[in-house]
Amino acid sequence: MGPADPERSAAQLTVVGLGYVGLPLAVRAAEAGFTVTGLDTDEQRTKQLSSGSSYVEDVPDARLLTALNSGRLQMCANYQEVAGFDICVITVPTPLRDGAPDLRCVEDAGRSIAPLITPASTVILESTTYPGTTEDVLVPLLEAGSGLIAGMDFHVGYSPERIDPGNAEWTLETTPKVVSGIDDRSLQAVKSFYDQIVARTVPVSSTRTAELTKLLENTFRQVNIALINELAMCARPLGVNIWEAIDAAATKPFGFMPFWPGPGVGGHCLPIDPSYLSWEVRRRLQYDVRFVSLANEINERMPEHVVDRVEKGLSRPLAGTTVLVLGLAYKKNTGDVRESPAVALTQVLARRGARVRAVEPHADLRLISDDVLCVELTEDEVRSADAVVVATDHDSFDYDMVEKHAAYLFDARNRCRGAVADCL
Ligand SMILES: NC(=O)c1ccc[n+]([C@@H]2O[C@H](COP(=O)([O-])OP(=O)(O)OC[C@H]3O[C@@H](n4cnc5c(N)ncnc54)[C@H](O)[C@@H]3O)[C@@H](O)[C@H]2O)c1
């Protein structure tokens, strides 16, 4: 047994979990010449994808269809159909449950693929998780279910995903990818796979290092956003516009990196990943990573703070007012409403008695709560609202029209940058 042969471009790849991470990887691998089976336990998803309809904005239908029509990509919902894979990449969710890592999807996927592992194959975990998961959680499941020995009979590695939904410049292909293995041969197998998928791989010495690398990246971001959010809350009473101060600081060519305030953090990463890190550190070292708890506390307070500012700006209680919220996704130009601070903001508004109407052109409206009526962005909607709040600054919104017709405009993203809007 040796490392995967880079020449073997017809290798059978299975991608387990076809979401924001798994689907782009499956399509990219098919384009790179692999024979790919995308597996998802959600049969509705696999049926939709098989018909050429994508639910991930970074994978347009045309690209999905080309991959399907090439004959190198197929979808399935049954593990038996992927028996005999050469490489299997696991990209399933790793949420929190009661504040603790919930690895049930990783464990289910591990248990399901274990009996299908053949000698010399490679299993790679991409799901974000705490250091030690690959070696302490996944490997025992794979060995128990396969009767084989990891490292000796098959390869195992971890490679964190850095996908940034909506980012056209830094894509799966162009973003350097950290790769690791449980031993040298596993590392070579993992590296030679991703060398065919992305422009640059970055090998590290252990799966634990690769797991921590991902948590470091996201904790760095979560903490810096919290710092700026806290400063934003203090700057205005001090008579300073925080955005102007950040712009000025960002002219320093070294030692400073700009982060921007907003209504909080959302998505599958920033509100969750740092807690994976602090949970593991607390469990193993009985040590509290205070930066993480503090950053969570500050970021979680932001929706309430934005609503306080809107109430102050209106100079009246919110009860009985109509508030139009622009954008519900956690990030601009995407439809991802998971953990979205914009959704939290609508809930605070509703709790204070406001009639909440919201515009979210990118998301499935059924995902939004009962308290919020989803509407189109029209002049009438803007005119009839007591306040308009920019929560997520999608490029598709007509900001000129909003500025012109809003009775009161609060811009939590400072997109308008005009004299008309109040901002953080
Ligand atoms: N979304 C991002 O921007 C992003 C970026 C980097 C890393 N990650 C990490 O990647 C992982 C996946 O995230 P995502 O955003 O792609 O999740 P997602 O919810 O978009 O997709 C996950 C998919 O896995 C499927 N699934 C769940 N359990 C399964 C099982 N046992 N077998 C087969 N399929 C199963 C679900 O049906 C779903 O379609 C997470 O650990 C996340 O933290 C996400």
The ligand as an ORCA input file, in Angstrom:
! r2SCAN-3c Opt
* xyz 0 1
  N     -20.813     26.672      5.677
  C     -19.578     27.125      5.754
  O     -19.300     28.238      5.305
  C     -18.472     26.276      6.371
  C     -17.144     26.696      6.182
  C     -16.116     25.929      6.705
  C     -16.418     24.769      7.435
  N     -17.712     24.397      7.639
  C     -17.945     23.162      8.398
  O     -18.237     22.108      7.473
  C     -19.187     21.205      8.050
  C     -20.409     21.118      7.147
  O     -21.029     22.392      7.111
  P     -22.071     22.803      5.979
  O     -22.251     24.259      6.127
  O     -21.671     22.234      4.666
  O     -23.368     22.011      6.517
  P     -24.792     21.870      5.760
  O     -25.809     21.794      6.840
  O     -24.919     22.907      4.693
  O     -24.700     20.460      5.028
  C     -24.472     19.267      5.704
  C     -25.171     18.152      4.972
  O     -24.845     16.919      5.644
  C     -25.991     16.068      5.600
  N     -25.844     15.033      6.635
  C     -25.990     15.143      7.968
  N     -25.695     13.972      8.563
  C     -25.351     13.102      7.588
  C     -24.923     11.753      7.576
  N     -24.762     11.060      8.699
  N     -24.658     11.176      6.385
  C     -24.788     11.875      5.221
  N     -25.190     13.146      5.177
  C     -25.458     13.765      6.346
  C     -27.157     17.016      5.799
  O     -28.363     16.459      5.315
  C     -26.696     18.245      4.986
  O     -27.168     18.191      3.652
  C     -19.476     21.744      9.451
  O     -18.622     21.128     10.362
  C     -19.128     23.211      9.326
  O     -18.753     23.774     10.570
  C     -18.743     25.121      7.103
*
